[in-house]
Amino acid sequence: MTQWSREMRYRKLEDATQAEIKELTEKVQASSYRQQYHIQPSTGLLNDPNGLIYFNGQYHISHQWFPLGAVHGLKYWDHYTSRNLVNYKHEGVVLEPDTQHDSHGVYSGSAFEFEGVLYYMYTGNHRDQNWERKSSQIVVKVKDNGQVEKLLPPAIAEPPIGYTQHFRDPKVFIKEGKLYALIGAQRTDETGCAVLYEATRPEGPWHFKGEIQTALTNFGYMWECPDYFQLNGKDVLVFSPQGIASEGARYKNIFQSGYIIGELNFDTLEMTHGDFIELDNGFDFYAPQTLTDEVGRRVMIGWMGLPDTEYPTDKEGWAHCLTLPRTLVIENDILKQKPHMHLRQLRMNKETALGYANKFLKQLHPYEGQQYELVIDILDNEASAIEFHLRASKNEATVIRYETETQKLILDRFDSGALPSPVEGTSRQTVLHTPLRQLRIFIDTSSIEIFCNEGERVLSSRIFPQKNANKIKVSTDSGQVYLQMTKYDIQGGNADE
């Protein structure tokens, strides 16, 4: 692997020659792992989704981007627009590090509408000569012609007393006519939390309202990418805590993303809530952000990747993608994530099979492919355990295993091809609230997203199998299961052009 010096990581895009960009672009385009219908970087590294909003009949989706290599370097916002959350137009850089306040990166933030105008608020990352971090929160006004105007000086110039410079990722929302900015923070005792600011206008002044008071007083050393919304009359706080030790099958990834549901008092900032629940039980999910779609549904998109992890595409000059958009609903006090209904527009070439599976590993004909949606309906289950082998060949398979008695669902990528590292173990698991009735699975060239029982649980992971690993197989440990399998080919949807 190339050793990246600090100087290389903080090169600006405009400092790269056209020949260098052309060579990197051709290298990335030659990758056999390029996705077909997920947002991915044209070159370099993608991370957090940013600035998600439906505004004036159009979706705006940006993401963190270091264009010159698959490392966390000088960050820009790369920008896409869409009419339907299915087909995207790549608009290019919308925010770049061009002031002293964001000299070392345009970090994460959000979008909001105020009086018919689109705004962003993001974290500016600056490093001084001693490499000490200075974080500030900057508001951006988007003009009618799409040009952006950074409203300087920063709306929030520095963290309040009691918090470190790990102070970032503002999520702006409007409640009862007031603007609020929810920010991920680290206290000076190096514990994580989220704080709230308020204002009457985007340009400020922004007043520090206080810290969200939860029962999670010593829960990791930093909370990143906080989000707040109301759903079914409940207050939902989403955040990504860093520094949580694994507990059995929980918290197995290097960093987590999850939520608490309850009631937030905006006068006292006290939140009564239930347990912290991980949003995704797969290997690769972090830093999600939500928006409301054209009819007011709450939609979430995450980064299908994790920090401090090497991926097989790093050596090809690119890394990561965004997840598919998911509609959030609360049913029976459970936050469910369902594939956004517009994703059905991607479906082509429907094939359906109905029959029994037993302990002999059966390959389904003519089912095969590298990009598809697979819906598995379990009509009758007398098996002790069921296994589905996807992206399978003689030597490779990504395995989904369901154990009937315990209602445990396991995703195993031991034989799924090249693996990211360092990663704890090769399997992830979760326990379903109800017996498994349906799996809805989205396979792209190098990813899998599994929705269990209409979104009761979700497992998202990057996988890197060989091209010939394109078969679908099924078996049981003992007993038989009656299945209906429906497969749709998927072509296109999004390109990075």
C-alpha positions as CSV (number, residue, x, y, z in Angstrom):
1,M,0.0,0.0,0.0
2,T,1.2,3.5,-0.7
3,Q,2.3,5.4,2.4
4,W,0.4,8.7,2.4
5,S,2.3,11.6,3.9
6,R,0.4,14.5,5.5
7,E,1.3,16.7,2.6
8,M,-0.2,14.2,0.1
9,R,-3.4,13.8,2.1
10,Y,-4.0,17.6,2.2
11,R,-3.3,18.4,-1.5
12,K,-6.1,20.3,-3.1
13,L,-7.9,18.9,-6.2
14,E,-6.8,21.9,-8.3
15,D,-3.1,21.1,-7.5
16,A,-3.4,17.8,-9.3
17,T,-2.4,17.8,-13.0
18,Q,-4.9,16.8,-15.7
19,A,-2.7,13.8,-16.5
20,E,-2.8,12.6,-12.9
21,I,-6.6,12.9,-12.7
22,K,-6.9,11.1,-16.0
23,E,-4.7,8.3,-14.9
24,L,-6.5,7.9,-11.6
25,T,-9.9,8.1,-13.3
26,E,-9.0,5.3,-15.7
27,K,-7.6,3.2,-12.9
28,V,-10.9,3.5,-11.0
29,Q,-13.1,2.8,-14.0
30,A,-11.2,-0.4,-14.6
31,S,-12.1,-1.7,-11.2
32,S,-14.1,-4.9,-11.3
33,Y,-15.8,-3.9,-8.1
34,R,-17.6,-0.8,-9.4
35,Q,-21.2,-0.5,-8.3
36,Q,-24.1,-0.3,-10.7
37,Y,-26.9,1.4,-8.7
38,H,-25.3,2.9,-5.6
39,I,-23.7,6.4,-5.3
40,Q,-19.9,5.9,-5.3
41,P,-17.0,8.3,-5.8
42,S,-15.7,8.9,-9.3
43,T,-12.2,8.7,-7.8
44,G,-10.9,8.6,-4.3
45,L,-12.7,8.1,-1.0
46,L,-16.4,8.7,-0.2
47,N,-17.7,8.9,3.4
48,D,-20.5,10.6,5.3
49,P,-23.7,11.5,3.4
50,N,-24.2,15.3,3.7
51,G,-26.7,18.0,2.9
52,L,-29.7,15.7,2.2
53,I,-32.8,17.6,1.2
54,Y,-35.8,17.6,-1.1
55,F,-36.0,21.2,-2.4
56,N,-38.0,22.7,-5.2
57,G,-38.9,19.4,-6.7
58,Q,-35.4,17.9,-6.6
59,Y,-33.3,15.8,-4.2
60,H,-29.9,17.1,-3.2
61,I,-27.4,14.5,-1.9
62,S,-23.8,15.2,-1.2
63,H,-21.0,13.2,0.5
64,Q,-17.6,13.7,2.0
65,W,-15.0,13.3,-0.6
66,F,-11.2,13.1,-0.9
67,P,-10.8,12.9,-4.7
68,L,-7.0,12.0,-4.9
69,G,-6.9,8.6,-3.3
70,A,-8.6,6.1,-1.1
71,V,-7.6,7.7,2.2
72,H,-9.1,10.3,4.6
73,G,-7.5,13.4,3.3
74,L,-8.6,16.9,2.5
75,K,-12.4,16.7,2.3
76,Y,-14.8,18.3,-0.2
77,W,-18.6,17.9,-0.6
78,D,-19.4,16.1,-3.9
79,H,-22.9,16.7,-5.0
80,Y,-25.7,14.8,-6.8
81,T,-29.3,15.7,-7.7
82,S,-32.2,13.4,-8.4
83,R,-35.9,13.5,-9.2
84,N,-36.7,10.2,-7.6
85,L,-33.9,8.8,-5.4
86,V,-33.2,6.2,-8.1
87,N,-31.5,8.1,-11.0
88,Y,-28.9,10.6,-10.1
89,K,-27.0,13.4,-11.9
90,H,-23.5,14.0,-10.7
91,E,-23.1,17.8,-10.3
92,G,-19.6,17.8,-9.0
93,V,-18.1,19.7,-6.0
94,V,-20.5,22.0,-4.2
95,L,-18.4,22.9,-1.2
96,E,-14.6,23.1,-1.2
97,P,-11.9,24.0,1.4
98,D,-11.2,27.6,0.3
99,T,-11.2,29.6,3.5
100,Q,-9.0,29.7,6.6
101,H,-11.8,28.2,8.6
102,D,-12.0,25.0,6.5
103,S,-8.4,25.0,5.3
104,H,-8.1,21.3,6.3
105,G,-11.5,20.1,5.2
106,V,-15.1,20.8,4.6
107,Y,-16.5,18.4,7.2
108,S,-20.0,17.0,7.5
109,G,-23.2,18.9,7.8
110,S,-26.8,19.3,6.7
111,A,-29.2,21.2,4.4
112,F,-32.3,23.1,5.3
113,E,-34.8,25.4,3.7
114,F,-35.6,28.8,5.1
115,E,-38.0,31.3,3.5
116,G,-37.7,29.5,0.2
117,V,-33.9,29.5,0.1
118,L,-31.6,26.5,0.4
119,Y,-28.9,26.6,3.0
120,Y,-26.2,24.3,4.3
121,M,-24.4,24.2,7.7
122,Y,-21.2,22.3,7.9
123,T,-18.1,22.0,10.1
124,G,-15.0,23.8,9.0
125,N,-11.8,22.0,9.9
126,H,-8.7,24.0,10.4
127,R,-5.2,23.0,11.7
128,D,-2.7,25.4,13.0
129,Q,1.1,25.2,12.7
130,N,1.2,22.8,15.6
131,W,-1.4,20.7,13.9
132,E,-4.0,21.6,16.6
133,R,-7.6,21.2,15.4
134,K,-10.0,24.1,15.4
135,S,-13.6,23.4,14.5
136,S,-16.2,26.0,13.5
137,Q,-19.7,25.7,12.1
138,I,-20.3,27.6,8.9
139,V,-23.6,28.5,7.2
140,V,-23.8,28.5,3.4
141,K,-26.5,30.2,1.3
142,V,-27.2,28.6,-2.1
143,K,-28.1,31.2,-4.7
144,D,-30.8,30.7,-7.4
145,N,-28.0,29.9,-10.0
146,G,-26.6,27.2,-7.7
147,Q,-23.6,29.2,-6.7
148,V,-22.8,29.0,-2.9
149,E,-22.0,31.9,-0.6
150,K,-20.3,31.1,2.7
151,L,-21.7,33.4,5.4
152,L,-18.5,34.4,7.3
153,P,-17.4,34.7,10.0
154,P,-18.6,31.2,11.2
155,A,-22.0,31.0,12.7
156,I,-20.5,29.1,15.7
157,A,-16.9,30.1,15.9
158,E,-15.8,27.6,18.5
159,P,-17.1,25.0,21.0
160,P,-18.5,26.3,24.3
161,I,-16.7,25.9,27.5
162,G,-16.7,22.2,28.7
163,Y,-16.2,20.7,25.2
164,T,-13.2,19.8,23.1
165,Q,-12.5,20.7,19.4
166,H,-14.2,17.4,18.5
167,F,-17.3,19.3,17.8
168,R,-18.9,18.7,14.4
169,D,-21.6,17.5,12.0
170,P,-24.4,20.0,12.6
171,K,-27.9,18.8,11.7
172,V,-30.2,21.8,11.3
173,F,-34.0,21.4,11.6
174,I,-36.9,23.8,12.2
175,K,-39.4,23.4,15.1
176,E,-42.1,25.8,15.9
177,G,-40.6,28.5,13.7
178,K,-37.1,28.3,15.3
179,L,-33.9,27.0,13.7
180,Y,-32.0,24.4,15.7
181,A,-28.6,23.0,15.1
182,L,-27.8,19.6,16.7
183,I,-24.0,19.0,17.0
184,G,-21.9,16.0,17.9
185,A,-19.5,16.7,20.7
186,Q,-16.9,15.5,23.1
187,R,-16.8,16.8,26.7
188,T,-13.5,17.8,28.2
189,D,-13.6,14.5,30.1
190,E,-13.5,12.8,26.7
191,T,-17.0,11.4,26.8
192,G,-19.5,11.8,23.9
193,C,-22.7,13.8,23.7
194,A,-24.9,16.0,21.5
195,V,-25.6,19.7,22.0
196,L,-28.2,22.1,20.7
197,Y,-28.0,25.6,19.3
198,E,-30.9,27.8,18.3
199,A,-31.4,30.8,16.0
200,T,-34.2,32.8,14.4
201,R,-32.4,33.2,11.1
202,P,-29.7,31.2,9.3
203,E,-27.1,34.0,9.5
204,G,-27.6,34.0,13.3
205,P,-26.8,34.8,15.9
206,W,-26.8,31.2,17.0
207,H,-27.2,30.7,20.8
208,F,-26.0,27.7,22.8
209,K,-29.1,26.1,24.3
210,G,-27.3,23.3,26.1
211,E,-26.6,19.6,26.0
212,I,-29.2,16.9,25.3
213,Q,-29.6,15.2,28.6
214,T,-29.9,11.4,28.1
215,A,-29.3,8.4,30.3
216,L,-26.2,7.6,28.2
217,T,-23.8,9.7,30.2
218,N,-20.7,7.6,29.6
219,F,-21.3,6.1,26.2
220,G,-18.2,6.4,24.0
221,Y,-15.7,9.2,23.6
222,M,-17.4,11.0,20.8
223,W,-20.8,11.2,19.2
224,E,-20.7,11.9,15.5
225,C,-23.4,12.7,12.9
226,P,-26.3,13.3,15.2
227,D,-29.8,13.6,13.8
228,Y,-33.2,14.4,15.3
229,F,-36.7,14.0,14.0
230,Q,-40.2,13.1,15.1
231,L,-42.0,10.0,13.9
232,N,-45.4,8.7,14.9
233,G,-45.4,11.3,17.8
234,K,-42.1,10.0,19.1
235,D,-38.8,11.9,19.3
236,V,-35.9,10.0,17.7
237,L,-32.2,10.8,18.3
238,V,-29.8,9.2,15.9
239,F,-26.0,9.3,16.4
240,S,-22.8,7.4,15.8
241,P,-20.9,6.9,19.1
242,Q,-17.2,6.1,18.9
243,G,-15.4,4.0,21.6
244,I,-18.1,1.5,22.5
245,A,-16.8,-2.0,23.5
246,S,-18.4,-5.0,21.9
247,E,-20.9,-7.0,24.1
248,G,-21.5,-10.4,22.7
249,A,-23.0,-10.0,19.2
250,R,-23.6,-6.2,19.8
251,Y,-21.2,-3.4,18.8
252,K,-18.9,-5.6,16.8
253,N,-17.8,-3.0,14.3
254,I,-15.1,-0.4,15.1
255,F,-17.7,2.3,15.4
256,Q,-21.5,2.1,15.8
257,S,-24.6,4.0,14.5
258,G,-27.9,3.8,16.3
259,Y,-30.8,5.5,17.9
260,I,-32.9,6.1,21.0
261,I,-36.7,6.8,20.9
262,G,-38.6,8.7,23.6
263,E,-39.6,12.3,24.4
264,L,-37.3,15.3,24.3
265,N,-38.3,18.4,26.3
266,F,-37.0,21.4,24.4
267,D,-37.2,23.6,27.4
268,T,-35.0,21.5,29.7
269,L,-33.4,19.4,27.0
270,E,-34.1,16.3,29.0
271,M,-34.8,13.2,27.0
272,T,-36.6,10.2,28.4
273,H,-35.9,7.2,26.2
274,G,-35.4,3.5,25.7
275,D,-32.3,1.5,24.9
276,F,-29.7,2.5,22.3
277,I,-30.4,0.3,19.3
278,E,-28.0,-0.3,16.4
279,L,-29.5,0.8,13.1
280,D,-27.7,-1.9,11.1
281,N,-26.4,-5.3,12.1
282,G,-24.0,-5.7,9.1
283,F,-20.3,-5.0,8.7
284,D,-20.4,-1.7,6.9
285,F,-22.8,1.1,8.0
286,Y,-22.0,4.5,9.6
287,A,-22.8,8.2,9.8
288,P,-26.4,8.1,8.5
289,Q,-28.4,11.2,7.8
290,T,-32.2,11.6,7.2
291,L,-34.4,13.8,5.1
292,T,-38.1,14.0,4.2
293,D,-39.1,12.9,0.7
294,E,-41.6,14.5,-1.7
295,V,-44.6,13.3,0.3
296,G,-43.1,13.7,3.8
297,R,-41.8,10.2,4.5
298,R,-38.7,10.1,6.7
299,V,-35.8,8.7,4.6
300,M,-32.3,7.6,5.7
301,I,-29.1,7.1,3.8
302,G,-25.9,5.9,5.3
303,W,-22.2,5.5,4.4
304,M,-21.6,1.8,3.5
305,G,-18.2,1.8,5.0
306,L,-16.3,2.5,8.2
307,P,-13.3,4.6,9.3
308,D,-9.9,3.1,10.1
309,T,-10.5,0.1,7.8
310,E,-8.7,-0.9,4.6
311,Y,-10.9,-2.1,1.7
312,P,-10.0,-4.2,-1.3
313,T,-10.6,-1.2,-3.6
314,D,-8.1,1.1,-1.8
315,K,-5.3,-0.1,-4.1
316,E,-7.5,0.8,-7.1
317,G,-7.8,4.4,-6.1
318,W,-11.3,4.5,-4.7
319,A,-13.3,3.4,-1.6
320,H,-16.9,3.2,-0.4
321,C,-20.4,4.0,-1.5
322,L,-23.7,5.2,0.0
323,T,-26.5,2.9,1.0
324,L,-29.8,2.7,-0.8
325,P,-32.5,5.1,0.6
326,R,-34.6,3.6,3.4
327,T,-38.0,4.8,4.6
328,L,-38.3,4.9,8.4
329,V,-41.4,3.9,10.2
330,I,-42.2,3.1,13.8
331,E,-44.4,-0.1,14.2
332,N,-45.1,-1.7,17.5
333,D,-42.5,0.6,19.1
334,I,-39.8,-0.7,16.7
335,L,-38.0,1.6,14.2
336,K,-38.2,-0.2,10.9
337,Q,-36.2,0.6,7.7
338,K,-37.9,-0.3,4.5
339,P,-36.4,0.0,1.0
340,H,-37.7,3.3,-0.5
341,M,-40.7,2.5,-2.7
342,H,-39.1,4.3,-5.7
343,L,-36.4,1.6,-5.8
344,R,-39.0,-0.7,-7.5
345,Q,-38.3,1.4,-10.6
346,L,-35.0,-0.4,-10.9
347,R,-36.6,-3.8,-11.4
348,M,-36.2,-5.7,-14.7
349,N,-36.7,-9.3,-15.9
350,K,-38.8,-10.7,-13.1
351,E,-38.3,-14.4,-12.4
352,T,-40.2,-16.4,-9.8
353,A,-39.7,-19.9,-8.3
354,L,-41.9,-21.7,-5.8
355,G,-40.8,-24.9,-4.1
356,Y,-39.2,-26.8,-1.2
357,A,-35.7,-26.6,0.0
358,N,-34.0,-29.3,2.1
359,K,-30.6,-30.3,3.5
360,F,-29.1,-30.8,0.1
361,L,-27.5,-27.6,-1.2
362,K,-29.5,-26.7,-4.3
363,Q,-28.5,-24.3,-7.0
364,L,-31.4,-22.3,-8.3
365,H,-31.6,-22.3,-12.1
366,P,-31.6,-20.0,-14.0
367,Y,-31.1,-17.6,-11.1
368,E,-27.7,-15.9,-11.3
369,G,-26.2,-12.4,-11.5
370,Q,-24.1,-9.7,-9.9
371,Q,-26.7,-7.0,-9.6
372,Y,-30.2,-7.8,-8.5
373,E,-33.0,-7.6,-6.0
374,L,-34.1,-10.9,-4.4
375,V,-37.3,-11.3,-2.4
376,I,-37.5,-14.5,-0.4
377,D,-40.9,-15.3,1.1
378,I,-41.0,-18.2,3.6
379,L,-44.4,-19.7,3.3
380,D,-43.9,-22.7,5.6
381,N,-40.8,-23.5,7.7
382,E,-40.2,-27.0,9.2
383,A,-36.4,-26.6,9.0
384,S,-34.1,-26.2,12.0
385,A,-32.0,-23.7,10.0
386,I,-32.0,-22.3,6.5
387,E,-29.0,-21.1,4.5
388,F,-29.0,-18.9,1.4
389,H,-25.7,-18.8,-0.5
390,L,-25.5,-15.6,-2.7
391,R,-22.8,-14.5,-5.1
392,A,-21.8,-18.1,-5.0
393,S,-19.3,-20.2,-7.0
394,K,-17.4,-23.4,-6.3
395,N,-15.1,-21.4,-4.0
396,E,-17.0,-18.4,-2.8
397,A,-20.4,-17.5,-1.2
398,T,-21.9,-14.9,1.0
399,V,-24.1,-16.8,3.4
400,I,-27.3,-15.8,5.1
401,R,-28.3,-18.3,7.8
402,Y,-31.5,-18.3,9.8
403,E,-31.9,-20.5,12.9
404,T,-35.6,-21.2,13.5
405,E,-35.7,-21.8,17.3
406,T,-33.7,-18.8,18.4
407,Q,-34.8,-16.6,15.5
408,K,-31.2,-15.7,15.0
409,L,-30.1,-14.4,11.6
410,I,-26.4,-14.6,10.6
411,L,-24.5,-12.9,7.8
412,D,-21.2,-14.7,7.1
413,R,-18.7,-13.5,4.6
414,F,-15.9,-15.9,5.4
415,D,-15.9,-17.2,1.8
416,S,-17.3,-14.1,0.2
417,G,-14.0,-13.1,-1.5
418,A,-11.5,-10.4,-0.6
419,L,-12.1,-8.9,2.9
420,P,-11.6,-5.5,4.5
421,S,-9.2,-5.3,7.4
422,P,-8.8,-5.1,10.3
423,V,-12.3,-6.3,11.1
424,E,-13.4,-8.4,14.1
425,G,-14.6,-11.8,12.8
426,T,-16.3,-12.7,9.5
427,S,-19.9,-12.9,10.7
428,R,-22.5,-10.6,12.1
429,Q,-25.8,-11.6,13.6
430,T,-29.1,-10.3,15.0
431,V,-32.2,-11.8,16.7
432,L,-35.5,-11.1,15.0
433,H,-38.5,-10.0,17.0
434,T,-40.8,-12.4,15.0
435,P,-40.2,-15.6,13.0
436,L,-38.6,-14.9,9.7
437,R,-41.2,-14.4,7.0
438,Q,-39.4,-12.5,4.3
439,L,-36.0,-11.4,3.2
440,R,-35.6,-8.6,0.7
441,I,-32.0,-8.5,-0.5
442,F,-30.2,-6.0,-2.8
443,I,-27.0,-7.2,-4.4
444,D,-24.8,-4.9,-6.2
445,T,-21.3,-5.6,-7.7
446,S,-19.6,-5.3,-4.3
447,S,-22.4,-4.9,-1.7
448,I,-25.3,-6.6,0.0
449,E,-28.2,-5.0,1.9
450,I,-30.6,-7.4,3.7
451,F,-34.0,-6.3,4.9
452,C,-35.6,-8.8,7.3
453,N,-39.4,-8.9,7.8
454,E,-40.2,-5.6,6.2
455,G,-37.3,-3.8,7.7
456,E,-37.4,-5.2,11.3
457,R,-33.7,-5.7,11.0
458,V,-31.2,-4.6,8.3
459,L,-27.7,-5.9,7.6
460,S,-25.5,-3.9,5.1
461,S,-22.1,-5.0,4.0
462,R,-19.5,-4.6,1.3
463,I,-18.5,-7.9,-0.3
464,F,-15.8,-8.4,-2.9
465,P,-16.3,-11.7,-4.7
466,Q,-14.9,-12.8,-8.1
467,K,-17.0,-12.1,-11.2
468,N,-17.9,-15.8,-11.6
469,A,-19.5,-15.9,-8.2
470,N,-23.0,-15.3,-9.5
471,K,-25.0,-18.3,-8.4
472,I,-27.9,-18.5,-5.8
473,K,-28.1,-21.7,-3.6
474,V,-30.3,-22.8,-0.7
475,S,-30.3,-25.6,1.8
476,T,-31.4,-26.5,5.4
477,D,-29.8,-28.2,8.3
478,S,-32.7,-30.6,8.7
479,G,-36.3,-30.6,7.7
480,Q,-37.7,-28.6,4.8
481,V,-38.9,-25.1,4.0
482,Y,-41.4,-24.0,1.4
483,L,-40.2,-20.8,-0.4
484,Q,-41.2,-18.4,-3.0
485,M,-38.2,-16.7,-4.6
486,T,-38.6,-13.6,-6.8
487,K,-35.6,-12.1,-8.5
488,Y,-35.4,-8.9,-10.4
489,D,-32.3,-7.9,-12.4
490,I,-31.1,-4.3,-11.8
491,Q,-29.2,-2.3,-14.4
492,G,-28.0,1.2,-13.9
493,G,-30.0,3.5,-11.7
494,N,-26.9,5.5,-10.8
495,A,-23.6,6.1,-12.5
496,D,-20.9,8.4,-11.2
497,E,-20.8,10.3,-14.5
